[in-house]
Amino acid sequence: MSPVTSPPADPAPRFAMLGFAAWAVATVAIRLAPTAALRPPLPVAIVALAVSLLGLAALIRLMLRRVARHDRARAIAAFVVPGMLGDGLTTACYAAIFPNLPAGGQGMFGALMLAGYAVMLAVGVADAARREPLQPIEG
């Protein structure tokens, strides 16, 4: 007689809580960062952005490694939705929430946040859709 196994838990609620926590920590970190740290020269900013986006991609792959392949797209969607909603609010109230950021920079801020979420969704969905390698047929 085989033991009865319960179905794996739905990862979406856990990923939604992680997503909210990550958004909150990042928002507080940006708010508390010194103004000078948030105004680097353009070449430094471009390199930092590229490294950050690559880091996001690696982090998402790492986070999803223990999630069943058929649950990965749902898990990553649950992770990014709280941050997207939160960043919608922070972008709308940009000057009040981030007085340490350049005035008039809310468009760039919103664009960078959307780019980060797009990378996370693309990596998560692509990872969920990736096919397992074919196994040789033994005969």
Backbone torsions as a table, in degrees:
resi	resn	phi	psi	omega
1	MET	NA	129.8	-178.7
2	SER	-86.3	145.5	-179.7
3	PRO	-68.5	147.4	178.1
4	VAL	-80.2	126.6	178.7
5	THR	-112.7	139.5	178.2
6	SER	-83.1	151.6	178.5
7	PRO	-65.3	149.9	179.6
8	PRO	-62.5	148.6	-179.2
9	ALA	-65.9	148.1	177.2
10	ASP	-66.8	122.9	-177.5
11	PRO	-78.9	-12.4	-173.9
12	ALA	-59.6	-47.3	-180.0
13	PRO	-61.0	-40.8	178.5
14	ARG	-63.9	-42.6	179.7
15	PHE	-68.7	-33.7	176.9
16	ALA	-65.1	-42.1	178.0
17	MET	-66.0	-41.2	176.5
18	LEU	-62.6	-41.1	179.2
19	GLY	-63.3	-42.2	177.8
20	PHE	-64.4	-44.7	179.8
21	ALA	-62.3	-42.7	179.3
22	ALA	-63.4	-42.8	178.2
23	TRP	-62.1	-46.2	-177.7
24	ALA	-62.5	-44.6	179.6
25	VAL	-63.9	-44.9	-180.0
26	ALA	-64.0	-40.3	179.8
27	THR	-64.3	-44.2	178.2
28	VAL	-64.9	-41.0	179.2
29	ALA	-62.1	-42.7	178.1
30	ILE	-65.2	-40.9	-179.2
31	ARG	-64.6	-37.3	-175.9
32	LEU	-89.7	-9.3	-178.4
33	ALA	-66.5	142.6	176.5
34	PRO	-63.1	144.9	-178.2
35	THR	-54.2	-41.7	-178.1
36	ALA	-62.7	-32.9	-179.2
37	ALA	-70.0	-21.3	-176.7
38	LEU	-99.9	9.4	179.3
39	ARG	-130.9	60.7	-179.8
40	PRO	-75.5	163.1	173.6
41	PRO	-60.7	154.0	-174.7
42	LEU	-53.9	-47.5	179.7
43	PRO	-60.2	-38.3	178.5
44	VAL	-66.6	-40.9	179.7
45	ALA	-64.1	-40.3	-179.6
46	ILE	-65.6	-44.9	178.5
47	VAL	-64.2	-42.9	179.4
48	ALA	-62.1	-40.3	178.4
49	LEU	-64.4	-46.3	-180.0
50	ALA	-61.4	-45.6	179.5
51	VAL	-64.2	-39.6	178.9
52	SER	-63.2	-43.7	-180.0
53	LEU	-66.4	-39.3	176.1
54	LEU	-66.2	-39.1	177.0
55	GLY	-63.2	-39.6	176.4
56	LEU	-60.3	-44.0	-179.8
57	ALA	-60.8	-45.2	179.4
58	ALA	-65.4	-40.6	179.8
59	LEU	-62.6	-42.8	-179.9
60	ILE	-64.0	-43.6	177.3
61	ARG	-59.2	-41.0	179.2
62	LEU	-65.9	-43.2	-179.5
63	MET	-63.8	-34.3	-173.9
64	LEU	-88.6	-4.7	-172.6
65	ARG	-62.2	-27.3	-179.6
66	ARG	-99.6	5.1	179.2
67	VAL	-95.8	135.1	177.7
68	ALA	-55.8	140.4	-175.4
69	ARG	-52.9	-40.5	-177.8
70	HIS	-71.2	-12.1	178.7
71	ASP	-102.8	-3.1	-171.0
72	ARG	-68.3	-42.9	179.9
73	ALA	-63.4	-41.8	178.3
74	ARG	-64.6	-41.4	-179.3
75	ALA	-64.9	-44.6	-178.1
76	ILE	-70.8	-33.6	175.6
77	ALA	-63.8	-42.8	178.0
78	ALA	-63.4	-33.2	179.6
79	PHE	-69.0	-43.2	-173.7
80	VAL	-83.9	-25.0	-175.7
81	VAL	-59.6	-45.8	178.8
82	PRO	-59.7	-39.5	178.7
83	GLY	-68.6	-38.8	178.3
84	MET	-64.4	-42.5	177.5
85	LEU	-66.0	-44.1	179.0
86	GLY	-63.1	-41.5	179.7
87	ASP	-72.7	-24.2	170.7
88	GLY	-61.8	-43.4	177.9
89	LEU	-67.6	-46.4	-178.1
90	THR	-67.0	-31.0	176.7
91	THR	-71.3	-40.8	178.8
92	ALA	-65.1	-34.9	-178.6
93	CYS	-108.8	31.9	-172.3
94	TYR	-49.3	-53.0	-174.7
95	ALA	-63.8	-36.5	-179.0
96	ALA	-75.8	-36.2	-176.0
97	ILE	-84.7	-35.7	-176.6
98	PHE	-122.4	66.6	178.6
99	PRO	-66.9	-14.5	179.1
100	ASN	-84.0	-6.4	177.1
101	LEU	-96.1	158.3	-178.2
102	PRO	-58.9	136.2	176.1
103	ALA	-60.8	140.1	179.7
104	GLY	79.6	7.5	-178.0
105	GLY	-93.4	9.6	-175.4
106	GLN	-65.9	-31.1	177.1
107	GLY	-64.3	-45.3	178.1
108	MET	-65.8	-41.3	178.1
109	PHE	-58.6	-51.2	179.7
110	GLY	-60.2	-40.4	179.8
111	ALA	-64.6	-42.5	179.2
112	LEU	-65.6	-39.4	178.5
113	MET	-64.6	-44.7	178.4
114	LEU	-62.8	-38.4	177.8
115	ALA	-61.7	-42.8	178.1
116	GLY	-62.5	-44.3	178.5
117	TYR	-65.9	-37.0	177.8
118	ALA	-62.6	-42.2	178.2
119	VAL	-62.1	-45.9	-179.2
120	MET	-61.5	-45.4	179.3
121	LEU	-64.5	-43.3	-178.9
122	ALA	-62.0	-44.9	-179.6
123	VAL	-65.7	-44.8	-179.4
124	GLY	-64.2	-43.8	-179.7
125	VAL	-70.3	-41.1	178.5
126	ALA	-63.1	-39.5	178.9
127	ASP	-66.1	-37.5	178.9
128	ALA	-67.9	-33.4	-176.3
129	ALA	-87.6	-11.8	-178.1
130	ARG	-61.6	135.5	-179.2
131	ARG	-87.2	149.5	175.0
132	GLU	-71.3	146.2	177.6
133	PRO	-64.8	145.4	179.3
134	LEU	-68.4	139.1	178.1
135	GLN	-94.2	142.1	178.9
136	PRO	-65.3	145.8	178.8
137	ILE	-85.4	125.1	178.7
138	GLU	-91.2	135.8	-175.5
139	GLY	-137.6	NA	NA
